[in-house]
Amino acid sequence: MSFKIDIYPSKTLRIVFLGVITGEEIKSVRENAMAMVRANELEHIFCDLRDSIIDIKQIEIFNYASSHKQVYKNITKTAIIYTTGKHNIQDLTMFTRAANSRGFKVKLFNNVSEALKWLKF
């Protein structure tokens, strides 16, 4: 597993996951992303899962979603790009519901241009 993190236009953090995503890798990504969000006063996250496979238990997914608002305090919106048939939509939907219920605005997309439009590019 690997990932790329950079700053996209319009105060957006872009995270691109590649390969198998495990709980340990999520922790590493969160630490790096948190530092970049705070140092650069970023407001949005664009998360690309298209070239990855998620290998995380549902309870871990729920715990990550539940703590997102605490970790990324300045983030107002997060767009997650996924691939239909490749990713477990039930897990992704659970993540978005849990995050949204705690005040962290997350939306799932199959289309990059729609995600960017929602983030107001």
C-alpha positions as CSV (number, residue, x, y, z in Angstrom):
1,M,0.0,0.0,0.0
2,S,1.1,3.5,-0.7
3,F,-0.5,6.9,-0.8
4,K,0.1,10.4,-2.1
5,I,-0.8,13.5,-0.3
6,D,-0.6,16.9,-1.8
7,I,-2.4,20.3,-1.8
8,Y,-4.9,20.8,-4.5
9,P,-6.3,24.2,-5.6
10,S,-8.9,26.0,-3.4
11,K,-7.5,25.0,0.0
12,T,-8.0,21.3,-0.6
13,L,-6.0,18.3,0.6
14,R,-5.8,15.5,-2.0
15,I,-5.2,12.0,-0.7
16,V,-4.7,9.3,-3.3
17,F,-4.6,5.7,-2.0
18,L,-2.9,3.0,-4.0
19,G,-3.1,-0.8,-3.3
20,V,-4.5,-2.4,-0.1
21,I,-5.5,0.0,2.7
22,T,-5.1,-1.4,6.2
23,G,-5.7,0.2,9.6
24,E,-2.0,1.0,10.1
25,E,-1.8,2.8,6.8
26,I,-4.9,4.8,7.7
27,K,-3.2,5.9,10.9
28,S,-0.1,7.0,8.9
29,V,-2.3,8.9,6.3
30,R,-4.2,10.7,9.1
31,E,-1.1,11.8,10.9
32,N,0.4,13.3,7.6
33,A,-2.9,14.8,6.5
34,M,-3.6,16.3,9.9
35,A,-0.3,18.1,9.9
36,M,-0.8,19.4,6.3
37,V,-4.4,20.6,7.1
38,R,-3.3,22.5,10.1
39,A,-0.1,24.0,8.6
40,N,-1.8,25.2,5.4
41,E,-5.3,26.0,6.8
42,L,-7.0,23.7,4.4
43,E,-10.8,23.5,4.2
44,H,-11.6,20.5,2.0
45,I,-10.4,16.9,1.5
46,F,-10.5,15.1,-1.9
47,C,-9.9,11.4,-1.2
48,D,-9.4,9.1,-4.2
49,L,-9.9,5.4,-3.5
50,R,-10.2,4.2,-7.2
51,D,-6.8,2.4,-7.3
52,S,-7.1,0.8,-3.8
53,I,-8.8,-2.0,-1.9
54,I,-10.0,-1.4,1.6
55,D,-9.0,-4.1,4.1
56,I,-10.4,-2.6,7.3
57,K,-13.0,-4.1,9.7
58,Q,-16.3,-2.3,10.0
59,I,-15.7,-1.3,13.6
60,E,-12.4,0.4,12.6
61,I,-14.1,2.2,9.8
62,F,-16.8,3.4,12.2
63,N,-14.2,4.6,14.7
64,Y,-12.3,6.6,12.1
65,A,-15.5,8.2,10.9
66,S,-16.5,9.1,14.4
67,S,-13.2,10.8,15.2
68,H,-12.8,12.8,11.9
69,K,-14.3,16.0,13.2
70,Q,-11.8,16.0,16.1
71,V,-8.8,15.3,13.8
72,Y,-9.7,17.6,11.0
73,K,-11.3,20.6,12.8
74,N,-11.0,23.1,9.9
75,I,-12.3,20.8,7.2
76,T,-15.8,21.8,5.9
77,K,-16.3,19.1,3.2
78,T,-14.8,15.8,2.2
79,A,-15.4,14.1,-1.2
80,I,-14.6,10.4,-1.5
81,I,-14.2,8.9,-5.0
82,Y,-14.7,5.2,-5.2
83,T,-15.3,2.6,-7.9
84,T,-18.7,0.8,-8.1
85,G,-18.2,-3.0,-7.8
86,K,-14.7,-2.7,-6.5
87,H,-15.5,-1.1,-3.2
88,N,-18.0,-2.2,-0.5
89,I,-20.6,0.5,-0.8
90,Q,-22.1,-0.6,2.6
91,D,-18.8,0.2,4.4
92,L,-18.4,3.5,2.6
93,T,-22.0,4.5,3.3
94,M,-21.6,3.6,7.0
95,F,-18.5,5.7,7.1
96,T,-20.2,8.7,5.5
97,R,-23.3,8.4,7.8
98,A,-21.1,8.1,10.9
99,A,-19.0,11.1,9.9
100,N,-21.9,13.2,8.9
101,S,-23.8,12.5,12.1
102,R,-20.9,13.9,14.0
103,G,-20.7,17.1,12.0
104,F,-18.1,16.1,9.4
105,K,-19.6,16.7,5.9
106,V,-18.7,13.7,3.7
107,K,-20.1,12.7,0.3
108,L,-19.4,9.7,-1.9
109,F,-18.8,10.1,-5.7
110,N,-18.2,7.8,-8.7
111,N,-17.2,10.8,-10.9
112,V,-14.3,13.1,-10.3
113,S,-15.8,16.1,-12.0
114,E,-19.0,15.8,-9.8
115,A,-16.8,15.6,-6.7
116,L,-14.8,18.7,-7.6
117,K,-18.0,20.6,-8.4
118,W,-19.4,19.7,-5.0
119,L,-16.1,21.0,-3.4
120,K,-16.7,24.2,-5.5
121,F,-13.8,24.1,-7.9
